[in-house]
Amino acid sequence: MTLVHYLYILARRWLNCFWIRLNLYMAQPDKLVPSTCGSRHKVVLVGDSMAFGVGDWILAGQVAGVAAPIQQAAALDDSVRQRWTMVNRGVAGSCCEDWKPPSADSDGGDCFKRVFGDGGVGRDAEVVVVMLGLSNVLRDEAGLPLHAMKRNFQSASALYPEDELSAVAKGVRALAEHLRRQGKKVAIVDLPTTGAVVSTFGQGKVKRINRQLKQICKYDLNEAGKVVDGNTNPALYIPLGSNYKVMKPEHRAFDSLHLNHKGYKVLGVEIYNAIKPMLINCEWKTWKAKLKGDLPKHEQVMKAPVEEFLGSDENNNGAAGNLTQRQNNKA
């Protein structure tokens, strides 16, 4: 890569990030994003430049990345009956440390506090899509131990012990565990395995990190999480690096690493197909709460059975007696 080419990519990436950030501020500021309430639900996408949508070319007022394709797919799907808002809160250049959840010795990363802290737009989100780890790879901070390279990442039985897990896998696991304890459903998208910078870092290393992300979703994040009704709440693993419908040369952006508009659109549909059962499950919980009577008082009256108002002639003197008794109690 020549110096001129490098400076061109650097300048274009800066302008692209500025344009995406400006339109995101206009289209989805925190104060205008509707809260989760009743039939209104929310999906928040968090992570690094892939979640942010670097490489996407958008018009004024549009949201970059996979948020818009997911929103459109949900609106066109008849099986999703309630209203969903897809919020893009990716931060270009952010690493796992920036999304670190609060713990006993730390109050959490800046990105986590801004999105999931008090007043954050993701605090009441029901589904969270995590696209994190690419910036760690680009900065050579993935933290993959050397002895982990000896394992065959293509073997389904090759499980990595704790001391061989990368910093990316540990950081994503910590974030997912914290969100699942809050009752949120979590989907984890792995890393792209093609592209100029990824190939320089080593495709084998990236594939091993992806194998570790799949492993923590299958084992570490599959048992401990519980939702309010007592059902298990496993984290969902969404492959990107091995998805050849997305990883096509024509879906690459100007930097040969991120995706272009068409690539993000294809990836958005893939993510939507994966998280669709999560959306339907959240909607069913809303209907289930209504069936149980967990409604405002005026809606409880509308949903109450007829016998509650009519009563029996012997005990309440029929409908008139029951109505009079209700009026006296209210007075």
N, C-alpha and C positions, 0 to 999 in steps of 0.2 A: 504494500500500500504506500503510495507516494504521499509526501507531506501535503500537497494540494488536495488530494483526495481525502486525507484525514481531516484537514481543516474544513473542507466542504461538509463532511458528515457531521462534524462537531457543531458547526454553525446551524445546519439544517435541523439537527436534533434539538438545539436550544430554542429555535423558533417554533418548532413543532410542540415542544413542551409548554411554551408560553401560550400558544394559541389554544391548546387543550385546556390548560388551567384557566384561562380567561373565560372560555365558554362553559366550563364546569361551574365556575363561580356564578355565571349568569343563569344557567339552567337548573342547577341543583344546590343552591345555598342551603345551609343547615336549617335556617328559619323557615324555608318554604317547603321542605320535605315533609309530607304528611306523616303523622305519628301512626303507629300500629294501634288500631282500635276497631273492634267489631269485624266488619268485612274488609277492612283495609289492612294490608300486610306489607312487609318490607324485606327485601334482600339487599345486603350490603356486600360489595366486592372490595376486598382489602389486599394489600400487597405492594409490590414494587412496580417497575415500569410496564410490565405485562398487564397488570391490573389497571394501571393508569391509562394505558392505550397508546403508548409511544409508537409512532409509525402510522397511526390512523389519520386519514385526511377527512375532516369534518367541515360542515358548513356552520355558519354562525348560529348559536343557540343549541347545537347538538352536543351530545355526550359521547366521548370517544370510548374505544375499547369494546368489551363484550356486554356492557350494561344495556345498550340500546337494542342489540339483537335479542337478548333474553327477554326484554320488555315486550318487544314486538311478537316474539314467539308465544309468550304467555297470553297476550291479547288475542291472538288468532286461534288459540287452542280452546275448544269448547269444553274440555274436561276440567279446565281451570276456570271456576265460575266467579271468583271474587277478584277484587282489585289488588294488584301487586305493583309496588314501586321498586325498581332496580336502581340502587344508588352506587355510584362509582366513588370510592374513597381510596383508591390506590395512590401511592406517592412515589414518583419517579426517583430512583436512586436509593430508596429505603432498603435497609437490611433487616435481618431477624431481630437484632438488638432494638431497632426502632419500634418494633411491634411486640416487644417483650411485655407480658402481662405483669401486674403488680404481684409482689411476693413479700416474704418476711423481711428481706434485706434490700428491697427495691420498690419504688412506687410505680414502676413500669416505664416503657418507652414513650417518647413524645407522640408518636403516631397513634399508639394504642390509647393514650389518655385523651387525645383530641377526638377520636372516633367513638370510643366506648366509655369514656369518662362521663362525669356529670354533665348533662346537657348535650352529650354527643349524639350524632345522628344514628349511630349503630347501637345505642343502648337498648332500644326496644325492637331491634331487628330480630326476626325469627329464624332467618337463614343467613349464614355467612359463607361466602366463597373466598378461599384463601389462595392467592397466587404469589408465592413468596420464595425467595432463594436465588433468583437470577442475579441480583446485584451482588450477593455474596460470591457467586461464581466469577463474575466479571472482575471483582476486586481481589480475587484469589484468597477469599476469606471463608470458603466453604467448610473448612475444618474437617476434611476427610482424612482420617488416619492412614498412614502409609500401608500398614498391615491389612487394612480393609480392601486394598487393591488385589489381594491374593484370592479373594472369593470370586466365584463365577456368578456374575449378576444375572445371567440367563437361566440359572437353575432355580426352579421354584422352591426347592428345599434349602436353599442357601440363606439361612437367617443370620443377620448381623447381631452380635452381642452388643451390650451397652457401650463398651469401650471402643467399638468400631463404628458407632454412629457418627455421622457428620454433624457439624454445628447447625447446618440447615435443618436436618431432620429433628434435632433436639429443639430448635427454636420453633419450628412449626408445630411440633407435638405440644410444647408448653402453651402456645397460643390456643390450639384446638381444645386442649383439656380445660383451660380456663373458660372458654366460651361454652363448652358443653356443660360445665357445672352450672352455668347460668341458664340452662335450658334451651340454648340455641342449637340449631342443626348446622353442622359444619361440613363443607365440601372442600377438599384439597386438590388443587390442580398442580401437576408436577411440572418439570422444567423442559424447555425445548432442547432437543439433542442435536440440532443442526444449526448452522450459522457460523459466521467467520470467527467471532470471539469464543464461542463455545467449542469450536473445533480446535482452537489454539489451546484452550484450557485442557482439553482432552475429552473426547466423546465417551470414553470408558468411565471416566470419573463422574460425568453427569448422569450416565445411565445407572451407575451404582447409587448415586444420591436418589434418583427416582425409585430405584428398587427399595431403598430404605424408607422413602415416603409411603410406598405401597405397604411395606411391612408394618409401619406404625399404625396405619389405618386399619389393617386387618387384625392386629393383635393388641397393641397398646391402647388404641382408641375404640375398641369394640365391646368392652365389658363394663367399665366403671361408670360411664355416663348414664344418667337417668333423667327422664323428663317428668313432668308433673304427674301424669297419670300412671307412672310406674313402668312404662315400657323402656326398653333399652334405646339408647340414642347414639348409634355408632357413627363415626365420621366416614364420609364418602370419599373414595379415591377416584379422581378423574384423570386418566392418562392424556398427556399432551405430546410428550416426546415420541411416543409410539403410534400416534394417531396420524396416519399418512394422508387422511383427508384434509388435515390442517397444515401439515409440514410439507407442503408443495413449494417448489421454487417460485411459482407465480403468486404465492401468498406472502412473500417476503417484502419487507419495507425497504427503504433506501439504504439502511445500514446493514442489511443482510442478516439481521438478528431478530428484530421484532417483526410483527405482522403488519400487513397493510389493511386497508378497509375491508377487502374481500376476505382476508384471512381471519380477522376478528369476527366477521359475520359468521363464517363457518364454525369457528370455535365457540361463539355464543350459542349457536344452535346445539352443538355437542354438549355444552354445559347445561343448557336448558333440559335436554333429554335426560340428563343424569339426575338433575335436582327436581324434576317434575314430581316424582312421588313425595318429596319433602313438602312441596307447595300444597299438594292435595291433602297431605296429612295435616298440615296446619289449618287448612280450610275445614277439614272434618272436625277438628277440635273445636272450632268456632260453632259449627252446627251442633256438636255434642253438648257444648256448654248451654246452648239455647234449649236443647231438649231436657237438660237437667234443671232448667229454671234459673240459671245464673245470668239473669237479665235485669235491666232496669225495671222499677216497679210498674210503670205503665205498660211495658211489654209483657211482664208476667201476667197482668190482668188480661191482656189480649190472648195469651197462650193458655190460660187456665182452662181446665175442663168445665163443661157445662154444670156438672153436679156441684162444683164448688160454689156456684152462684145460686143454683136452685135449691140445693139441700133436700131434705126429706120433709114431707108434710107433718110428720109426727114431732120432730125435734125443733123445726124452725118455722112452722106454719107456712111452708111452701116458699115460693120465690119472694113474695112480699115480706114475709117475716125475716128471711135472710138478708134482704136488702135493707130493711129497717134496722136490723142489728148492726150491719156494716156502717150505716149512717150514724147510729148512736155511738159506736166505737170511735169513729173518726171525729165526732164532736167532742 
